[in-house]
Amino acid sequence: MTISLDGICIGILLIFYLCTVITLRWTPKTTTVTQYDPPAGVSPALAAYLRDNGKHERAFAAALVSLASKGYLRIRQHEDWFTLERLREADSSLPAEESTILTTLFYPPSIHTYKFNSRECTWLSQAYEKFGKTMDGIAEPQLMSAHSFVWFSGIAYSVFALAYLFYSAPVFSEIASMASVVYLSIFIFLGSSAFVAAVRAWPPTLGKIASFFRRDGRPGRPLDFADLPPIVLTASSLLGFGFLGALTSARFALLLTSLFCVNVIFKTLLEAPTNAGRALLVKLDGFREFLARADASRLNHENQPGESPETLEKYTSYAVAMDVEHAWGEEFTENLLEMLQFDLAYSRGAGVLRGLPDLAPKNEAEFGQNVLQLNIPGPHKQRKAPQ
């Protein structure tokens, strides 16, 4: 009976969130009207941001490609190394999010090149964080909403359910002392932090697994050692919640863990476009249909994966933003997603696990370690960023 009651509590929260997410993301079927130009005032980054329900990774990639197509950047690739070369200063014609990237990546202004790969992308991650804040400021609350009231309602319900169990049933074991409660609470906190980091680190790995089941002709992305951290973080979180079960009771630990996981996962899923945002998405779908018919095959044929195009066309950034280009642009996007989510989830989100401060560069000297001259190392050299 008690287990059934706990299951009902979790089920109510799940149904509440699922119904809300379905309602927020449901759009009535409408006839798509072909658009031959993007909606006025909608940059490639904003288009990707709306289509991905407030996620920043593809939007960031689209903004970089947009800067390159406008002549502000040159993007070069050699194996797993990417080099960005600034060709022009940011000016008033750029959207705010693209200007943020350009001024952050190349600071101080005397810097003209920046090189990165999956093992060295700290400064890129800082630019990504600033870009994300800029995008949120542009889109929220007019075009996108986090629906925080719904999430806080779920949190309040979870606290009430846990409080009821805490006061209606014996929770702490008889041998639990105050010192053990404090000591193990630290591990419980670390376990919670590890789970939050794991949620942010899993998408690139799951994307690689899903790539083996695609039917659009794109090759699968092999798994490597970079996919181990999500497993380690998940195991760490389970260990933390295991301490909770040892300190209290299996029932209380299971209920708290389940409620915690549901709330963390749906925090991201509740991000959805507003009515104004959905209206823009309808227009973007019409423009995407035009791009898919007119440019998709040609772009996929001309832009070979692993080779940066010599020139990027006017709408290449929109093709990347709306998942029309499945060659170099898509590979570039997937590489960025893997780098950024791994770095932000493991280096920052899980930084508390190692007791380390934020690893972002704090001064020009540290930044200089990430900025390289435009001399891409050949395969015979050690693939390590020179200091």
N, C-alpha and C positions, 0 to 999 in steps of 0.2 A: 504493500500500500504506500509506504514512504517513497519507494523507488518510483512508483507510478506518479506520485505527487511531484517529485523532482522533475520527472520527464515532462509532465504537463506544464510546469513552470518554464522549462526550456522551450517546449513546443510553442507556447503562447508568444514568447519573444521572437522565435523564428518566424512564425506566421505574421506577426506584426511587421517585422522588417521586410519579409518577402513581399507582402501585399503592398507595402509602401513603395518599395523599389519598382515593382511592376507598374504601379499607378504612375509613378514619377517618369518612368521611361516609356510608357505606352503612348504611341501616337497613332491617330486614326489614319487609315489608308487614304492616300491622295494620289492623284495623277501627277506624275513627275513631269514638269515642264522644263525642257532643255534650256539651260542658260549658257550663253557663249562667253560670258565673262563672270568672274567671281563677284559676289555681292559687294556693293560699295562699302569701303571701310573695313573689310574683312581681310586681314593679312593671312598668309599661309599658316603661321603659327596659331592664330585664333581659329582658323578652320579646323586644324588638327585637334586643338584643345576642346572644341565643342563636340567633334565627332567621337573623341575618346573620353567623354564625360569628365573633363577636368584634369586628365592626366597630362603630364608635361613632357614625357620623353619624345614622342613623335613630333610634338610641337617644337621642341628644341632643335631637333634635326631639321625640320622644315625651315626654321628661322636661319640656321646656318647655310642651308642650300639657297635660300632666298638672298642672303647677303652675297653669296658667290655669284648668283645669276645677275645681280645688280652691279657687280664689279667692285664690291667692297672687300671681298675675300677671294683667295685662291685656295682650293682644297686639293691636297695631294695625298696619295695613298701608296704605301709600299709595304706589302704583306700586312702585318697587323699594326703598323705605324701610320698615323695620320699627321700631316703638317698643315697648319693654317697660316697663310701669309696675308697680312693686311695690306691692301692696295690703296685704300682711301680712308680718310677720317670719317667718323660718324657726323651726320648733319641733320638738319631739321626735316628732311624728306623721309627719313627712316621711321618706321613704327617704333614705339617706345621699347618694345621687347627686343627688337633687333639692335637698337642703339645700346641697350644694356649689355648685350652679349659682346658687342664690339669694344666698348669702353672697359669692360671688366677683363676680357681675355688679354688685351694689349695695354696693360698698365705697368709702368709709366708709358706715356706716348712714344718714347724712344724705342720701345719694343715693337718689332714688326713681324716676328714669326713665333709660332708656338707649336710644339710637337707633343703628341700623346699617344698612348696605347692603353691596354687594359691594366697594365701594371703601374702606369704613371699618368694619372689624369686628375690630380688634386685640384689644379687651377681650373680645369674644365668643370669640375664638380661645383666649385664656388660660383662660377659664372651661371651654371645651371640653377643653383639655388636662388640667385638674384633674379634670373629669368622667370622662375616659377612665381616668385612674389609679385613681379611686374604683371605677369599674365593674370594672376588672381585679382590684382587690383583693377585690371582692365575689364575682366569678364564678370566679376561678382559685384553686386548681386543682380545686375540687370539681365545678364545672359546665362549665368551659371550660379547654382546655389548648393551649399553643403547640407542644407536642411538640418541645421544643428539642433533645432527644437525637437525634431523626431529622434535624433540620436540621444539627446539628453533625457528624453522621455524613456528610452530604452534603458539608459543608465539608472534612472530613478527606479524603474521597475525591478532591475537586477538587485539594487541595494535593498529594496523592500523585501524581495524574496530571500536574500541572504540573511537579513536581519530577523526575519520570521523563523528561519531554520536555527539561527544562532540562539534565539531566546526560547525556542520550543523544544530543543533537543540538546543533549550533551554534545559539545563540540570538541573542546580540548581534552586531551588524554590526562589521566590522573597524575602522570609523572612530569607533565609539562610545567616548568618553572618560568618565572618572568624572564630570567636570563636566556633560557632556551627560546622563548617566544621572540625576543628581540634578535637573537642570533639567527634563528631560522627565517625570520622575516626579511633579513637582508638577502638570503638566497632566494626567497620567494619573489622579492622585487627584481632581482637579477633574472630570474626565470621569466617574469613578465616582460622585461625589457628584451630578452632574447627572442620571445615570441613575436613581439612587435617588429623586431629587426628581421625575423624569418619571413614574416608576411611580405615585407618589402623586398627580400632577397630571392624569393621563390619564382616570381614571374619570368625572369630571363631563363631560368632552368626549365620551367614548364614550357616556355616558348620554344626552346630547343627540342624538347621531347615532341611537342606538337608539330614541329617542322618535318618530322619523318612521316607524317600522315597527310601532308598537303598534296593536292592534286593539280597544282597550277604550274608544275614543271620546275619550281625552285628546289635546289638541293637541300637536304637536311643539314642542320647545324650540329656538328659532333659535340658530345659532352667532353669536358676537360676538368682539370683540378679547380677551376674557378667555380664549378658547380657543387663543390663540397661544403662551402660555408652555410648554405641553407639547411643542409642536413645537420651540421654541427650545431647551428643555432636552434633548430627544432629539438634536437636531443637535449640541449642545455635548458630549454624551456620546460621540457618534460621532467627534467631532473629537479628544477625549482618547484614545480607543482607536486612532485613526489615528496619533497620535504614537507610541503603543506599537508599532504595526506598523513605523513608520519607524525606530525605535530598535532593535528586535529583528528579528523576522522575521514575515512574514505568517502563517505557520502558528502560531507561538506566540501572536501577538496574537489570531487568530481563536479558538483554543482557550480562552485566558484570558477573552476577551469572552463567549463562549458559556457557559462555566461560571459566570462571574460573573452573567450575566443569569438563568440558570436558578435559581441559588441565591437571588437577590433576589426573584424572582417567587414562588417556592414558600415563601419565609419567611412570607408572608401566607396562602397557601393551606393551610398546615399547621395553622392555627388551626381547631380543631373541638371540638364538645361532647364531654364525657366520657359514660359510661354514665348517670350521674345527670342530666346535661344533656339527653341524648336522651329520657329518661323524662319530663322536664318538657316537652320539645318535643311529645311525643305529646299531652299534656294541652292544650298551647297550640293545637295543630291542631284539637282538638275545640272549644275556645272560639272560635277563628277561624271555624270552620264556623257556629257560632251567630251571630256578629256578621255574617257575610256574608249569612246568610238574613234576619236580623231588622232590621239597621240599615244595610246598605251602600247600598241604593237611596235611602233617606231622607237619609242623611248626604251623599251625593254630590249630591242635589238641593238640600238646604238650604245647604250650605257651598260657595258659589260661589268659584272661583279668583279671587285678587286682592282678596277682601273678607273681612276677619277676622270670624268669627261673633261676634254680640253675646254669646252664651252658649255654653259648651262643655259637652257632656253628660258623664255619669259615665264612659262607656266610649269616648269619642271618642279619648282618648290611646292606648287599646289598638288601636282601629281604625287609627290612624296607625302604631303600632308594627308591626302585622302586615299592613300594606299592604292594608287593606280600604277605607279612605276614599281615593277617587281625585279629590277636588276640592281644596278649600282646603288641607287637611292635607298632601296629597301634594305640592302646589306649594310649600308652606312647607318641607317636608322637602328637596325638590330644590334650593330656593334655599339652604338651609343647607349642603347637601352641596357645592354649588359654591363658596360663600364659604369654608368651612372647609378643604376640600382644597386649594383654590388658595392660600389664605393660608399654611397649614402647609407645603405642598410648596415653594412659591416663596419666601416670606419667610423661612422657617426652614430647611427641608430644603435649599434652594439658597442659603442665606445665605453659605455658605462660598465660593460662586462670586464673590461680590462683596466678600468680605473684610469683611463687616459683622457686628456682634454680633447677638444675639437682639433682635428688634424689639418684644418684649412690653413694656408699660409698667412702669417700675421705680419710679415714685413717684406720689404723688397728683396732682402738677401735670400730669404726662403723661397720667394717667388722665382728668383733667378735660377734656382735649381731645376725648374720646370720649363724654362724658356730656352729654346735651342736655336742654333743657326740652321739655315735651310740646307742641311747636308744629310740626306736620308742614308742610313747605313745599309750597305749591301748585305746579301745573305751570308757572306763569309765572315762578317764582323760579328762581334758579340752584340746581341740585340739588347743593349742597355743604354738608357739615356745618359749622355755624357754630362758630367757635373760642370 
